[in-house]
């Protein structure tokens, strides 16, 4: 109980030392010299700590020390409980591994060898083009590191043989914390990609994106299935397996992003950590699932699922979809690496492979979300179920009818909108009933909404909003390339585009060429930018307007002369013209 805050203090001091070196541009440290420059703005000097490999491991260690200290404080009155003791042992063991990486191959405090550095190379250009770099990585790390706590409790229960449901409930709370951080981090990462990468998309099934999605899928499955154990005492071995799998996949994701085995805008390619990380991943898998196999007899459930048409049956189906989809994503992510290792040839698994599974799985999960709130534990009569679902079902049907009358066609978007409306109405029905039940019990409408089940319904409504947005953006977006002559309007997808001219912006940290394009009277400034420092590659900066009815997204595709990225330099293009890539994503 005393060592945990000592570790946290040590990691905090190391973090302060690194941030001080970055802010003051102390180029005597190799990490600062390679990832900072005197022209780097303050916010990107601060975020430089997690903009490269060694600093990101330092942030990981700080988050892990924080979770360990909170765990020790939370159970300070139960410090002699054997499960808590073993959980702390596991937390310290994982901390020792990551701190060991910093002491050895990922030391962020190595000094510069040779001649003194006076300016610094500066951060990667993509990491100083949007302030979301200050929020997205820390939240993602908190989500990844947070899954260490459920894993530690799982190991504690397995080692001691104490499989009581009480510790699984405790584990669920910690999983919910990690899952929340990871969920927000993934959404912000998609937003960041949309604003920075210039391809007008929010998810490209990049291996590093998949590395964040995999533990999220297992964590989501666990949050649902542990309710079955809490209520019925079922799925004990399955829940422990999900805790081990979620943590194992965070280590695998760390290997993918920090080993140099993949090339990605999200990955650190210069690394020698690969063997250590994959070795630790295999060690975790063997220990975790080995203990589950050893304790198999004690993990037997006292009964079984009484009927498929019950809440526990739907939770099992929900878990099969989440875990099955996680396996598909894992296979598609690792297959190019395995094929290259075995055959010596490079192959690519692209978005069509993942989308083939993602679309039906997503719609199936929306359907489960629609029906599940109306189910009872064990079994529910069909007529009672229909009575509960009649109004939400009619909402879904009328939504489809309204979409058809509004001119929307296509099976996938119509079905997704209809099932999404069905699921949202079902969640709202559950919230309204809960509020009125609270009022009848004298607790009031607002207090009637307070509770774990209602929190889940709010999350369901949020998932529906995201699902509708994804469906609309992917089904109805219009993309095109416009050659714009200065002063001559062009119409595309109901919007009027006029090229107004070009200007150069020169600041202490950035030089940019901006092309001024008027869209329906509003001025857009798509640009190409170059940041000061030796890492001064040219990057595109899209211009985006998010309106109530649609998004208009502009990038520079072609210029007569000058720097471009992801575009062509066309000498035969008139000097008073520019090639603009346009994406219009309507709300529906």
Helices and strands as residue ranges (DSSP letters): H 3-23, H 30-35, H 42-46, G 47-50, H 53-74, G 76-78, H 82-103, G 125-128, G 131-134, H 136-160, H 165-196, H 207-232, H 236-258, H 274-294, G 296-299, H 311-343, H 351-372, H 382-405, H 411-440, H 445-448, H 452-476, E 478-485, E 490-492, E 495-506, E 510-519, E 522-531, E 538-541, E 543-546, E 550-559, E 568-569, E 577-586
